Amino acid sequence: MTSALLPTYARAPIAFERGEGAWLVARGGERYLDFGAGIAVNALGHAHPHLVAALTEQAGKLWHTSNLFEIPEGERLGRRLVDATFADVAFFANSGAEANEAALKMARKYHAAGGHPERFRIVTFEGAFHGRTLATIAAGGQQKYIEGFGPKVEGFDQVPAGDFAALEAAIGPETAALMIEPIQGEGGVRVIPHADLRRLRALCDAHGLLLIMDEVQTGVGRTGRLFAHEWSGVSPDIMSAAKGIGGGFPLGVCLATSEAARGMTAGTHGTTFGGNPLAMAVGNAVLDVVLADGFLEHVGRVGLALKQKLAGLRDRHPGIVQEIRGEGLMLGLKLGILNTDFAVAARAEHLLVIPAGDNVVRLLPPLIITESDVAAAVERLEAAAVALEPSLRGAAE
């Protein structure tokens, strides 16, 4: 039967009916080790008991009231995020794209509130991915996402990451902010050097610009710190987060200093569903786990073990695995064959990985994985590489 769904996804021919920790179970009963985590969303794995309990309890009390009224669990989650970060205020949304829309509007409004409405342009970086709304595809600047949707939203300038001469040339009297992912996920798990993030902070300070960090994929413990920018020793003025913050429940947040948010007064922005009681209950439950003593250290330790085992995989299959990228449990394999072919081969070994740009596959497992999960994943990656070696040799002949 023809699907009634809009055909905007190239879906793999498999459906899952339940999950347990780092594992998914398909309708036929086959078990798959999930090293995609719903594209870095299921930070605590599947059916985590603390999240299930929080959602179930809240569902029995209240689902939605709207932001016309106070939402106590939202106040609590906002305070916890502010206390754990650089920020003074939080705005809750439903997704990363919405969090980024809030960040972009906030940066523009900051300058307008300061008497400079002409400062509305945002400098972003090639290879970025900030979402799929009209504004965020313009921010990302990738033609494959922009093509066919009419004129590109005005106000975005892209420069190559790491090219500071190009960046300084792009900064002008209309520039409001710089926006960057500490690690480009969709762009191929390309890590922005910590020194570069420090230079960006200095440039913003020198030119009166705001620094926006998109931590939709890198945040909530993914790299072994609560947020990836913390490794650099500098903080943004505005930051977006989503994906892992809801542990699988739709939730995004825009965090900011009170100064950066000075223009966002009553009526300037809003959302119907953002910050609803269900999302807030789950968000608080996620933080209960991620902020618990030892959790982030666990992410760092298991991430290092995975990276070390991947180095061995690369040594054994240098034609297949050319480079290992990333930090913590946000890792990428730059491949010598098509990344989509590798993802299919891995799936045949009952391992799920996520293709990305620059011919990379991402390894984005739940943060609760164990070293035995790591060993099982690398065994499956090894089997996928072995299966693909003949095609690599055939292409070379």
C-alpha positions in Angstrom: 0.0 0.0 0.0 1.3 3.5 -0.9 2.2 5.5 2.2 0.0 8.5 3.1 3.1 10.3 4.4 4.8 13.1 2.5 7.9 11.4 0.9 10.5 13.7 2.3 12.5 11.0 4.1 14.5 8.1 2.5 13.4 5.7 5.3 15.3 2.4 5.9 13.0 -0.6 5.5 12.7 -1.4 9.2 10.3 -0.5 12.0 11.0 -0.7 15.7 8.4 -1.4 18.3 10.3 -1.0 21.6 13.6 -0.1 23.1 15.7 -1.1 26.1 18.6 1.1 27.0 21.0 1.2 24.1 19.1 -1.4 22.1 16.1 -1.3 19.8 13.8 -4.2 19.0 12.3 -4.5 15.5 8.8 -5.8 14.8 10.2 -9.2 13.9 12.1 -9.4 17.2 15.6 -8.6 15.9 17.7 -6.5 18.3 19.8 -3.6 17.0 22.5 -1.7 18.9 21.5 1.9 18.6 24.5 4.1 18.0 22.4 6.8 16.4 20.1 7.5 19.4 17.5 9.1 17.1 20.2 11.5 15.9 21.6 12.3 19.3 18.2 12.6 20.9 17.8 9.6 23.1 20.6 10.7 25.4 19.5 8.3 28.2 18.6 5.5 25.9 15.2 3.9 25.4 12.6 3.5 28.1 14.8 4.9 30.8 12.9 4.2 34.0 13.3 7.7 35.5 12.1 9.4 32.4 9.2 6.9 32.0 8.1 7.6 35.6 8.3 11.4 35.2 6.3 11.4 32.0 3.7 8.9 33.3 3.2 10.9 36.5 2.8 14.2 34.7 0.6 12.7 32.1 -1.8 11.7 34.8 -2.0 15.3 36.2 -1.7 17.9 33.4 -0.6 18.0 29.8 -1.0 21.6 28.6 -2.1 24.9 29.9 -0.3 27.4 27.5 2.1 30.1 28.4 -0.8 32.3 29.5 -0.2 30.9 32.9 2.7 30.0 35.2 4.2 26.5 34.7 6.1 25.6 37.9 8.1 22.7 36.4 9.2 25.1 33.6 10.4 27.6 36.2 12.3 24.8 37.9 13.9 23.6 34.7 14.8 27.1 33.6 16.4 27.8 37.0 18.4 24.6 36.9 19.7 25.3 33.4 20.6 28.9 34.3 22.4 27.7 37.5 24.4 25.1 35.5 25.5 27.4 32.6 26.6 31.0 31.7 22.9 32.0 31.2 20.5 34.2 33.1 17.3 33.4 31.2 15.7 30.5 29.3 13.1 30.3 26.6 11.6 26.9 26.0 10.6 25.6 22.5 9.8 22.3 20.9 12.9 21.7 18.7 16.4 22.8 17.8 15.2 24.8 14.9 12.8 26.7 17.1 15.5 27.3 19.7 17.7 28.7 16.9 14.9 30.9 15.6 14.6 32.4 19.1 18.4 32.9 19.2 18.5 34.7 15.8 15.6 36.9 16.7 17.1 37.7 20.1 20.5 38.7 18.5 18.7 41.1 16.1 16.4 42.5 18.8 19.4 43.1 21.1 20.8 45.7 18.7 17.4 47.2 17.8 16.8 47.7 21.5 20.2 49.4 21.7 19.3 51.9 19.0 20.9 50.0 16.1 18.2 48.2 14.1 20.5 48.2 11.1 22.7 45.6 12.8 20.8 42.5 11.8 23.2 40.3 9.8 24.5 37.1 11.3 27.8 35.5 10.2 27.7 31.7 10.1 30.2 29.1 9.0 30.3 26.8 5.9 29.2 23.3 6.7 26.8 24.4 9.4 23.3 23.0 10.0 21.0 25.1 12.1 17.5 23.6 11.2 15.0 23.5 8.3 12.9 26.6 8.8 13.4 29.3 6.1 15.6 31.4 8.4 17.7 28.5 9.7 18.4 27.0 6.2 19.6 30.5 5.3 21.8 30.5 8.4 23.2 27.1 7.5 23.8 28.3 3.9 23.8 24.8 2.3 22.4 25.1 -1.2 20.8 21.6 -1.1 18.5 22.8 1.6 17.8 26.3 0.2 17.1 25.3 -3.4 13.5 25.7 -4.6 12.2 27.6 -1.6 12.3 31.0 -3.1 14.6 33.9 -2.2 17.0 33.1 0.6 16.1 34.9 3.8 18.2 38.0 4.0 20.8 38.7 6.6 23.2 35.7 6.7 26.8 35.6 5.6 28.8 32.4 5.5 32.6 32.1 5.8 34.8 29.0 6.0 35.4 27.8 9.5 38.9 28.7 10.7 39.4 31.4 8.0 39.7 34.5 10.3 40.7 36.7 7.4 37.5 36.0 5.6 35.6 36.3 8.9 37.0 39.8 9.7 36.2 40.8 6.1 32.6 39.7 6.5 32.1 41.8 9.7 30.7 45.1 8.9 28.4 47.9 10.4 25.3 45.7 9.8 26.7 42.6 11.6 24.9 41.6 14.8 26.3 38.3 15.8 28.4 35.2 14.9 26.7 31.8 15.1 28.6 28.5 15.3 28.4 24.9 16.4 31.3 23.9 18.6 31.3 20.6 16.6 29.6 20.6 13.2 27.4 17.4 13.4 25.5 17.3 10.2 28.5 18.9 8.5 30.7 15.8 9.2 31.6 15.9 13.0 34.1 18.6 12.3 35.5 19.9 15.6 36.0 23.7 15.9 39.4 24.1 17.7 39.1 25.5 21.2 41.5 28.2 20.3 39.2 29.2 17.4 36.3 29.5 19.8 38.4 31.8 22.0 39.3 33.9 19.0 35.6 34.2 18.1 34.8 35.4 21.6 37.5 38.0 21.4 36.3 39.2 18.0 32.7 39.5 19.3 33.9 41.5 22.3 36.1 43.8 20.0 33.2 44.5 17.6 30.3 44.6 19.9 28.8 41.4 18.5 26.9 38.6 20.2 28.3 35.1 20.1 25.6 32.5 19.5 26.5 28.8 20.1 24.3 26.2 18.5 24.6 23.2 20.9 21.5 21.4 19.7 23.5 18.3 19.0 26.6 18.8 21.1 24.8 19.7 24.4 23.5 18.0 27.4 26.6 15.9 28.1 27.3 14.6 24.6 31.0 15.5 24.7 31.6 14.8 28.4 30.8 18.3 29.6 27.2 19.6 30.0 27.8 21.8 26.9 30.7 21.5 24.5 31.8 25.1 24.6 32.9 24.6 28.2 36.0 22.8 26.9 37.2 26.1 25.3 37.0 28.1 28.5 34.7 30.8 26.9 31.0 31.3 27.0 28.5 32.5 24.4 25.9 35.2 24.9 23.1 33.1 23.5 22.9 29.3 23.1 20.4 26.9 21.6 20.0 23.3 22.9 17.5 20.6 22.1 17.8 16.9 21.1 19.2 15.3 24.3 17.6 17.7 26.6 14.3 16.0 26.3 15.7 12.5 26.1 13.3 11.7 23.2 10.5 14.1 24.1 10.3 17.2 21.9 12.0 20.0 23.7 14.3 22.8 22.9 15.7 25.8 24.8 17.3 29.1 24.0 19.6 30.2 26.9 21.0 33.7 27.1 22.5 36.4 29.4 20.1 39.0 30.6 22.1 41.6 28.5 21.8 39.6 25.3 18.1 39.1 26.0 17.4 42.8 26.8 15.1 43.3 23.7 12.9 40.2 24.3 10.1 41.8 26.3 6.5 40.7 26.6 4.9 40.0 23.2 8.2 39.9 21.2 8.3 36.1 20.9 6.1 33.2 21.9 5.1 29.6 21.4 1.9 27.6 21.9 3.4 24.3 23.0 6.9 25.2 24.2 7.5 24.7 27.8 4.4 22.6 28.4 4.1 20.6 31.6 4.9 17.2 29.9 8.1 18.5 28.3 9.2 20.2 31.5 8.7 17.1 33.6 10.8 15.1 31.2 13.5 17.8 30.9 13.9 17.9 34.7 14.1 14.1 34.8 16.9 14.2 32.1 18.8 16.8 34.2 18.4 14.6 37.3 20.5 11.9 35.6 22.9 14.0 33.6 23.8 16.3 36.5 24.2 13.4 39.0 27.7 12.9 40.4 29.9 10.9 38.0 27.6 10.9 35.0 29.6 13.2 32.7 32.8 11.5 33.8 31.2 8.3 32.6 30.6 9.8 29.2 34.2 10.9 28.9 35.5 7.6 30.0 33.3 5.5 27.7 33.9 8.0 24.9 37.6 7.6 25.2 37.3 3.8 25.2 35.3 4.0 22.0 37.7 6.3 20.4 40.6 4.0 21.2 38.9 1.0 19.8 38.0 3.0 16.7 41.7 3.8 16.2 42.3 0.0 16.0 39.5 -0.3 13.5 41.1 2.4 11.4 44.5 0.7 11.6 43.0 -2.6 10.4 40.9 -1.0 7.6 42.7 2.1 6.5 40.9 2.1 3.1 37.5 2.1 4.8 38.1 4.2 7.8 40.3 7.2 7.0 39.9 9.5 10.0 38.2 9.5 13.4 36.6 12.8 14.5 34.8 14.2 17.5 34.7 14.4 21.3 33.1 12.2 24.0 30.2 10.3 22.5 29.9 12.5 19.4 32.2 10.7 17.1 32.5 10.4 13.3 34.3 8.1 10.9 35.5 9.8 7.7 35.2 7.0 5.1 36.9 5.9 1.9 33.6 4.4 0.6 30.2 5.9 0.5 28.9 6.6 4.0 25.4 5.5 3.0 26.8 2.1 1.9 28.6 1.8 5.2 25.4 2.6 7.2 23.6 -0.1 5.3 26.4 -2.6 6.0 26.4 -1.7 9.7 22.6 -2.1 9.8 23.1 -5.6 8.3 25.2 -6.3 11.4 22.4 -4.9 13.6 24.2 -1.7 14.4 22.6 1.7 13.7 24.8 4.7 12.7 23.9 8.0 11.1 25.4 9.4 7.8 26.5 13.0 7.8 28.2 15.5 5.4 31.8 15.1 4.2 31.2 11.4 3.7 31.2 10.7 7.4 29.1 8.4 9.5 28.2 9.6 13.0 28.4 7.4 16.1 25.9 9.1 18.6 25.0 6.4 21.1 23.0 6.9 24.2 25.2 8.4 27.0 24.3 5.5 29.3 26.2 2.9 27.2 28.7 0.6 28.8 32.1 -0.6 27.7 30.5 -3.9 26.7 28.2 -1.9 24.4 31.3 -0.2 23.0 32.9 -3.6 22.4 29.8 -4.9 20.7 29.5 -1.9 18.5 33.1 -2.1 17.3 32.7 -5.8 16.5 29.8 -4.9 14.3 31.7 -2.0 12.7 34.6 -4.5 12.0 32.2 -6.9 10.4 30.7 -4.1 8.2 34.2 -3.0 7.2 35.2 -6.6 6.3 32.0 -7.0 4.2 32.9 -3.8 2.3 36.6 -4.5 1.7 35.9 -6.4 -1.6 34.0 -3.5 -3.1 36.9 -1.2 -2.1 39.4 -3.5 -3.8 37.2 -3.8 -6.9 37.0 0.0 -7.2 40.8 0.2 -7.1 41.4 -2.4 -9.9 
